[in-house]
Amino acid sequence: MKKRAAVGMSGGTDSSVAAALLVEQGYEVIGLTAHMWKEGSRCCSLEDVTRAQKVCAALGIRHYVVNAQDRFTERVVNPFVEEYVAGRTPSPCISCNQFIKFGFLLDRAAQLDCDILATGHYARIEERGGSFHLLRAADPKKDQTYFLSRLSQKQLAHIAFPLGDWTKEQVKQWSTDHDLPIVPRGESQDLCFVEAGKYAEFIESRVPDVKKKGHVVDDNGKILAEHEGIHRFTVGQRGGTGVATGERVYVKHIDADGNKITLAPREKMMQPECIVTDAHWISGMFPMVGKVTVQPRYGHSGAPAAIEKISDTEFSVRFDEPQFALTPGQAAVVYDGDEVLGGGWIK
């Protein structure tokens, strides 16, 4: 019997090529599109449902739409808002992968008797001796393992990343050569459920009380200006502070209780260590390794560090060299070479 595979599809190039490759490999493929946000977005809207349907029709495969709006709001949107209100900077794409794409959608794939759920993510999975290992993609420019760092052994056992060994250029060329009906839409680093540049307005629409004036101070406590709400700032931010001091200053600290933003010059933004909470390890246990590489935010190349267990839920990271703007709420992801060991949220 043919193995059956579900593919999480957005109608974009990556997920469409992933589905086509599995069809070529002889799988019985089912396209699944999660409708996650009622107001339309970049990767979970009704428009994307239509795009995915066209690709599935061209491939001759079934396509299902699953309604994930309630789960997406509960697991991704609400925590995103809560984190900003608390003065932290969240990384909602990680939660979306953990709870929606490889939680909710993986459950739906199992209900359809699918052996695996595949997506167009750029990452690799290797099985060694019955355990699963998550590795960086072959294309370092497209590697998405930072956003997959909270996956578990149980999830990885039923996931496939057909594009893990491909470059983006190869994927685009394959799509063109095989005449897949894909409408290019460009790529964006913005969140799928918030309009570009509208984070503050989005948060205010859900928690109106967050919009309240407070002080912007220097690192000696001197008042420099007034702000319109702490949710408008993130640690490491330089522009948009409403302050001109004659030197480059950055947001060093966000005090939610005191409704205060502290600015400091770059040399005072460098930190040698941080505490990480809500620890998650892909192997299921704290890794017994020596030197590791820790990536404290997406787009960071990673830096050599040592990690030390504090408890089952917390660990410390000490970098070989101080790092700029370690930001509460962002994920610190731990690597051993190309392998993702796990990580947690900077506290």
C-alpha positions as CSV (number, residue, x, y, z in Angstrom):
1,M,0.0,0.0,0.0
2,K,1.1,3.5,-0.7
3,K,2.2,5.5,2.3
4,R,-0.1,8.5,3.0
5,A,1.3,11.9,3.6
6,A,-0.4,15.2,4.6
7,V,1.3,18.4,3.5
8,G,0.7,21.7,5.3
9,M,0.0,24.0,2.4
10,S,-0.2,27.8,2.1
11,G,-0.3,27.9,-1.7
12,G,3.3,29.3,-1.6
13,T,6.3,27.9,-3.5
14,D,7.9,26.0,-0.7
15,S,4.9,24.0,0.5
16,S,3.7,23.4,-3.0
17,V,7.1,22.0,-4.1
18,A,7.2,19.9,-0.9
19,A,3.8,18.4,-1.9
20,A,4.9,17.8,-5.5
21,L,8.1,16.0,-4.4
22,L,6.1,13.6,-2.2
23,V,3.7,12.8,-5.1
24,E,6.8,12.1,-7.2
25,Q,8.1,9.8,-4.5
26,G,5.0,7.7,-4.7
27,Y,3.1,8.9,-1.6
28,E,-0.6,9.3,-1.5
29,V,-0.6,13.0,-0.7
30,I,-3.3,15.1,1.0
31,G,-3.1,18.9,1.1
32,L,-4.0,20.5,4.5
33,T,-4.5,24.2,4.9
34,A,-5.2,25.6,8.4
35,H,-7.4,28.7,8.4
36,M,-5.9,30.5,11.4
37,W,-6.9,34.1,11.3
38,K,-10.3,35.5,10.3
39,E,-9.0,38.9,9.2
40,G,-6.7,37.6,6.5
41,S,-3.0,37.4,6.7
42,R,0.1,36.3,4.8
43,C,0.1,32.6,5.5
44,C,-3.3,31.6,7.1
45,S,-6.0,33.4,5.2
46,L,-8.9,32.4,3.0
47,E,-6.9,33.7,0.0
48,D,-4.2,31.2,0.8
49,V,-6.9,28.5,1.0
50,T,-7.8,29.3,-2.7
51,R,-4.1,29.3,-3.7
52,A,-3.5,25.9,-2.1
53,Q,-6.6,24.5,-3.7
54,K,-5.3,25.4,-7.2
55,V,-2.0,23.7,-6.5
56,C,-3.7,20.6,-5.2
57,A,-5.9,20.4,-8.3
58,A,-2.9,20.7,-10.5
59,L,-1.2,17.8,-8.6
60,G,-4.4,15.7,-8.6
61,I,-4.5,15.4,-4.8
62,R,-7.2,15.9,-2.2
63,H,-7.3,19.2,-0.3
64,Y,-8.8,19.9,3.1
65,V,-9.3,23.1,5.0
66,V,-9.1,22.8,8.8
67,N,-10.3,25.6,11.1
68,A,-7.6,26.4,13.6
69,Q,-8.8,30.0,14.5
70,D,-9.6,29.3,18.2
71,R,-6.5,27.3,18.8
72,F,-4.3,29.9,17.1
73,T,-5.8,32.7,19.1
74,E,-5.4,30.8,22.4
75,R,-1.9,29.5,21.8
76,V,-0.3,32.2,19.6
77,V,-2.1,35.5,19.5
78,N,-3.1,35.9,23.2
79,P,0.4,35.0,24.5
80,F,1.9,37.4,22.0
81,V,-0.2,40.3,23.4
82,E,0.4,39.2,27.0
83,E,4.2,39.2,26.5
84,Y,4.2,42.7,25.0
85,V,2.0,44.0,27.9
86,A,4.5,42.4,30.3
87,G,7.4,44.3,28.7
88,R,8.9,41.3,26.9
89,T,9.3,40.6,23.1
90,P,7.7,37.3,22.0
91,S,8.6,35.0,19.2
92,P,5.1,33.7,18.2
93,C,6.3,31.8,15.1
94,I,8.0,29.3,17.5
95,S,4.7,28.8,19.4
96,C,2.8,28.4,16.1
97,N,5.1,25.6,15.0
98,Q,4.9,23.9,18.3
99,F,1.1,24.1,18.9
100,I,-0.5,24.7,15.5
101,K,1.5,23.4,12.5
102,F,3.0,20.5,14.3
103,G,0.3,20.2,17.0
104,F,-3.2,20.9,15.7
105,L,-2.3,20.1,12.1
106,L,-0.4,16.9,13.0
107,D,-3.4,15.7,14.9
108,R,-5.6,16.3,11.9
109,A,-3.1,14.4,9.7
110,A,-3.3,11.4,12.1
111,Q,-7.1,11.5,11.9
112,L,-6.8,11.1,8.2
113,D,-4.6,8.1,8.7
114,C,-1.5,9.9,7.3
115,D,1.9,8.4,8.2
116,I,3.6,11.8,8.1
117,L,3.0,15.5,8.0
118,A,5.3,17.4,5.7
119,T,5.9,21.1,5.3
120,G,8.0,23.4,3.2
121,H,10.3,24.3,6.1
122,Y,14.0,24.4,5.5
123,A,15.4,22.0,8.1
124,R,16.5,18.4,8.2
125,I,15.6,15.4,10.4
126,E,17.8,12.4,11.0
127,E,16.9,9.2,12.8
128,R,19.8,7.5,14.7
129,G,19.2,4.5,16.8
130,G,15.6,5.2,17.3
131,S,15.9,8.8,18.3
132,F,15.3,11.8,16.1
133,H,17.7,14.7,15.5
134,L,16.8,18.1,14.1
135,L,19.5,19.6,11.9
136,R,20.1,22.9,10.2
137,A,19.1,23.1,6.5
138,A,21.6,22.7,3.7
139,D,20.8,26.3,2.7
140,P,22.1,28.5,5.6
141,K,20.3,31.6,4.2
142,K,16.9,29.8,4.5
143,D,17.5,27.7,7.6
144,Q,14.4,27.7,9.9
145,T,15.5,25.5,12.7
146,Y,15.4,28.4,15.2
147,F,11.6,28.4,14.8
148,L,11.4,24.6,15.2
149,S,13.4,24.3,18.4
150,R,10.5,23.3,20.6
151,L,9.5,20.2,18.6
152,S,9.6,16.9,20.5
153,Q,10.7,13.3,19.7
154,K,7.0,12.4,19.2
155,Q,6.5,15.2,16.7
156,L,9.7,14.6,14.8
157,A,8.8,10.9,14.4
158,H,5.9,11.9,12.2
159,I,7.3,15.0,10.4
160,A,9.1,15.3,7.0
161,F,10.9,18.3,5.6
162,P,11.4,17.5,1.8
163,L,13.2,20.8,1.2
164,G,15.9,20.3,3.9
165,D,18.7,19.6,1.4
166,W,17.5,22.1,-1.2
167,T,18.4,25.8,-1.8
168,K,15.7,28.3,-2.3
169,E,17.0,28.8,-5.9
170,Q,16.6,25.1,-6.6
171,V,13.1,25.1,-5.2
172,K,12.0,28.1,-7.4
173,Q,13.6,26.5,-10.5
174,W,11.9,23.2,-9.8
175,S,8.5,25.0,-9.5
176,T,9.0,26.8,-12.8
177,D,10.2,23.6,-14.6
178,H,7.1,21.7,-13.4
179,D,4.6,24.5,-14.1
180,L,3.1,24.6,-10.6
181,P,0.3,27.3,-10.5
182,I,1.9,29.5,-7.9
183,V,1.3,33.2,-7.7
184,P,4.5,34.9,-6.3
185,R,3.7,37.1,-3.3
186,G,7.2,38.0,-2.0
187,E,8.6,37.1,1.3
188,S,8.2,39.0,4.5
189,Q,9.7,38.8,8.0
190,D,6.6,40.4,9.5
191,L,4.1,38.3,11.5
192,C,1.4,36.7,9.5
193,F,-1.5,38.0,11.7
194,V,-0.4,41.6,12.3
195,E,-0.2,44.2,9.5
196,A,3.3,45.5,9.0
197,G,4.2,48.3,11.3
198,K,1.0,48.0,13.3
199,Y,2.1,45.9,16.3
200,A,1.3,48.7,18.8
201,E,-2.2,49.3,17.3
202,F,-2.9,45.5,17.3
203,I,-2.0,45.2,21.0
204,E,-4.0,48.3,21.9
205,S,-7.0,46.9,20.2
206,R,-6.9,43.9,22.5
207,V,-5.7,45.5,25.7
208,P,-6.7,49.2,25.6
209,D,-5.3,49.9,29.1
210,V,-1.7,49.3,27.8
211,K,-1.8,52.7,26.1
212,K,-0.6,54.9,29.0
213,K,2.1,57.6,29.3
214,G,5.3,56.9,31.2
215,H,8.9,58.0,31.4
216,V,11.8,57.4,29.2
217,V,15.0,57.6,31.3
218,D,18.8,57.2,30.8
219,D,20.7,54.5,32.6
220,N,21.2,56.9,35.6
221,G,17.5,57.4,36.0
222,K,17.3,60.9,34.5
223,I,14.0,61.6,32.7
224,L,14.6,62.2,29.0
225,A,11.1,62.1,27.5
226,E,7.6,60.6,27.8
227,H,6.4,57.5,26.0
228,E,2.9,56.3,24.9
229,G,3.1,52.8,26.3
230,I,5.8,50.1,26.9
231,H,4.3,47.9,24.2
232,R,5.9,50.2,21.7
233,F,9.4,49.2,22.6
234,T,11.7,46.2,22.5
235,V,15.1,45.7,24.1
236,G,17.8,46.7,21.6
237,Q,15.6,49.2,19.7
238,R,17.4,52.4,18.6
239,G,14.9,54.4,16.6
240,G,11.5,55.5,17.6
241,T,12.3,56.4,21.2
242,G,11.5,60.0,20.9
243,V,14.9,60.9,22.4
244,A,17.9,62.8,20.9
245,T,20.8,62.6,23.2
246,G,23.7,63.4,20.9
247,E,24.9,59.7,21.0
248,R,23.4,56.4,19.9
249,V,21.3,55.0,22.6
250,Y,19.2,51.8,22.7
251,V,16.4,50.4,24.8
252,K,18.2,48.6,27.6
253,H,15.3,47.7,29.9
254,I,11.5,47.8,29.9
255,D,9.9,48.1,33.4
256,A,6.3,47.0,33.0
257,D,5.4,47.6,36.7
258,G,7.0,51.1,36.7
259,N,5.8,51.8,33.2
260,K,9.4,53.0,32.4
261,I,11.8,52.7,29.5
262,T,15.5,52.8,30.1
263,L,18.0,53.8,27.4
264,A,21.7,53.2,27.3
265,P,24.7,53.5,24.9
266,R,25.8,50.4,23.0
267,E,28.7,49.5,25.4
268,K,26.2,49.2,28.2
269,M,24.0,46.9,26.1
270,M,26.5,44.1,26.0
271,Q,25.8,41.1,28.3
272,P,27.9,38.0,28.9
273,E,25.1,35.8,30.2
274,C,21.4,35.2,30.6
275,I,18.9,33.0,32.3
276,V,16.6,30.9,30.1
277,T,13.3,29.6,31.3
278,D,10.7,27.0,30.1
279,A,13.5,24.8,28.9
280,H,12.8,22.3,26.2
281,W,15.2,19.7,25.0
282,I,14.6,17.7,21.8
283,S,16.2,14.6,23.2
284,G,14.0,14.9,26.3
285,M,16.9,15.6,28.7
286,F,19.4,18.3,29.4
287,P,22.3,17.8,26.9
288,M,25.6,16.7,28.4
289,V,27.8,18.5,26.0
290,G,30.8,20.9,26.4
291,K,30.8,24.0,24.3
292,V,27.7,24.9,22.3
293,T,26.5,27.6,20.0
294,V,23.5,29.7,21.3
295,Q,21.4,31.8,19.0
296,P,19.6,34.4,21.1
297,R,17.3,35.7,18.3
298,Y,16.4,35.0,14.7
299,G,18.9,36.5,12.3
300,H,21.8,36.1,14.9
301,S,24.5,33.8,13.6
302,G,24.9,32.2,17.0
303,A,27.8,32.5,19.4
304,P,30.0,30.1,21.4
305,A,28.7,29.6,24.9
306,A,28.5,27.2,27.9
307,I,25.2,26.2,29.3
308,E,24.5,25.1,32.9
309,K,21.4,23.4,34.3
310,I,19.6,25.4,37.1
311,S,16.5,23.2,37.3
312,D,14.3,21.1,35.0
313,T,12.8,24.3,33.6
314,E,15.8,26.8,33.7
315,F,19.4,26.9,32.6
316,S,22.0,29.6,32.3
317,V,24.0,30.7,29.2
318,R,27.4,32.2,29.5
319,F,28.8,33.4,26.2
320,D,32.5,33.5,25.4
321,E,32.0,37.1,24.3
322,P,29.4,39.6,25.5
323,Q,26.3,39.8,23.3
324,F,24.3,42.8,22.3
325,A,20.7,43.2,23.7
326,L,19.8,39.8,25.1
327,T,16.0,40.3,25.0
328,P,13.5,38.9,27.5
329,G,10.8,36.9,25.7
330,Q,13.0,35.9,22.8
331,A,14.1,32.3,22.3
332,A,17.6,31.2,23.1
333,V,18.2,28.2,20.9
334,V,21.1,25.8,21.6
335,Y,23.1,24.1,18.9
336,D,25.8,21.5,18.8
337,G,27.3,22.1,15.4
338,D,24.3,21.8,13.0
339,E,22.1,20.0,15.4
340,V,19.4,21.8,17.4
341,L,19.5,20.6,21.0
342,G,16.6,22.7,22.2
343,G,16.3,26.0,24.2
344,G,13.9,28.2,26.0
345,W,12.8,31.8,26.5
346,I,15.3,34.5,27.7
347,K,14.2,35.6,31.2
